[in-house]
Amino acid sequence: MLVQKSPAPDVTGAAHDRVYRTLRTRIMHGEMDPGAALTLRGIGRDFGVSMTPAREAIRRLVAEGALTISVSGRVSTPELSNDRIEELASLRALLEPELASRALPRAHMALIDRLESLNHTVAQAVARHDAPGYIKANLEFHRTLYLRAQAPAMLAMTETVWLQLGPTMAALYGRLRRSEPPPYHRLILAALKAGDEPGLRLAVRSDATQGLRLLKS
């Protein structure tokens, strides 16, 4: 009687997913500078993987706009032009107020309490002049609200925009040396508590676009 062996686990696939998700998070949170170069050899060394999962992770990140490939084959994080920043700001202004509006009917007090806690974390990161910490907490504030919209395709598009902006935003906040958190989160929270949809849309749009204007050199 022949005993069939169980199929071997997809080690390469698991490694690729781990590399992809870790690099994606680092880029989105601004833990890598604009124009930072990546190599297959360097990724393989850092993650203890072969060239195949490193190459596949880069391919996915390039498709999302998180990485760019030059004509010479150099892979790097994006260095955004003013026109590109303006385009991404316009996308945020379209997508995020709509997500917030859809979330409003489900904005119960437990959600608002969670957002207030996250906003406190944002303020702490600003006080420490911790740019990646600020970006991480700020995006978590917005993501927590937008998840209540139950619009996964729209949220995925929004996260792609955040991903492309990550390194450039970190460079900006590192230069500005902020000492106060952005004021619009308080307005977002007030609008949620009041059930004020126009006020919520305005606060989210302002929060999404005002900071980006400072990115334009």
Steps between C-alpha positions, in 0.01 A plus 500: 500500500641831394485784749454836334719774634344830595598782265797701616414841642546794265809633674583739218146641499503550877840670483387727218191604694704575811750712307223681310295586809799613705640722225153637425449598864844663523437704187149607601616608845788704361774280640688532170622825345383623159727360231637225727642219284414133549679200353402135476824408674435746784141384549611138495764570764269704723214248490697179461327406174603407147475724195160363396288631792700825502431550128129421537462741794664778296275423203186543713625819663589651163147419378358692798724802443688442826824445306626620164737344246723726292600427142829369636315255725559684828221434752421777750228664703323781312623858494181693431478804275266787586259385230494149643438632852213711368352197326520285813351782710207518260443126537498528877255791478265283295529169680536580868200731555284236330636227726440716808146579386421131456647426842296766680180292550711234676706742711396375845658632818744209529641595161528866597675403823746292298564791264563735793754253639674480163504878476678509837759262354539738203566789740761298690684415177500867400638599840784247454566629144451139391406527131440127432312469830286799406421361155415156640264640766346750260424234239360270769265781608368534146493126427304429819233749392493392136462130584152589629407611148496134391640602161808276456576595139497871582718445808748293296533787252555743788771282651679491165513880509635494855761248390633725226514800735670329797870579443436858386270573795761374745762726345265797531410445865863442583578847360207683657571381856137538599414555865119486467284233335285597199180677614262320267474179702317694772259630237448148366420374849262789568316438172468129578355574842252749352406282202600792278569354154589827321731595786657154496563512126661843529721400796619180329568678171696773679699247700581299187613794287639779720810308603565388145522860386807534722661212313517705182845654483 
